[in-house]
Amino acid sequence: MMGLVRFFLDPRVLAVLPVLLVAGAVGLGWWHYTGLKSDLATTQADLATAKADLEVARAQMRAAVEIAQGNAEQVKKLEPQQRAVIAAIEQAHEEIAKIADEARAAEQEIVAAPEEHDGPVAPLLEDLRRKRFGGQP
């Protein structure tokens, strides 16, 4: 142990020790610098890729916005037509319901009619019935 202490306290070793420390510090500094330089190059490449991806995404977004605006304009143009069609359909449903109610009422009158009101039909009316509604004589 004493030999090791004497070795480090030798003036020749003490003279070389600062040179070794400076050389080590310079070496570590160089190693750190090259690592930072490599990281910076990688980061710049990643940044360039990210910028390109961003431009592509912006172009896609602009195209999507244009399509959406075109669709909104078409909807605004077609909305009155759609409302008119819906109103016509609702009116047709109301008319169909009214006709169906009248037909049900007529059927109930026919079913509820007394036997003495039943009888032969005039040939002219029977021919008309067959032409319009079909059926057998």
Secondary structure, DSSP 8 states (H G I E B T S, - for coil): -HHHHHHHHSHHHHHHHHHHHHHHHHHHHHHHHHHHHHHHHHHHHHHHHHHHHHHHHHHHHHHHHHHHHHHHHHHHHHHHHHHHHHHHHHHHHHHHHHHHHHHHHHHHHHHHS-GGG-----HHHHHHHHHHH----
